[in-house]
């Protein structure tokens, strides 16, 4: 009987580990006329667990040491207006607004790196 409990415990542990890995990797990206939005749900997520940076047209976000990135090349985003928020239900939302004014597009700098505060 102890052998069955040990087997069940190992199977359960592996299943929980696999589900956690899937949750850590899954994030949703939506692009609209006005912005790019990234959303990720992570159980128990707090704003202190998140680091966000835009570096040379790459939106990078790290949650509990697991990094993700989304390429912003070829689009015109106002990276200085990037907002990030962790909701009460543990969902990270990152919004990067698009530049709408043609004149502002010519002032973009591809070699900039900024950190984004999470609210």
Buried (B, 14 or more C-beta within 10 A) or exposed (E): EEEEEEEEEEEEEEEEEEEEEEEBEEBEEEEEEEBBBBBBBBEEBEEEBBBBBBBEBEBBBBBEEEEBEBEBEEEBBBBEEBBBEBEEEBBBBBBBBBBEEEEEEEEEEEEEEEEBEBE
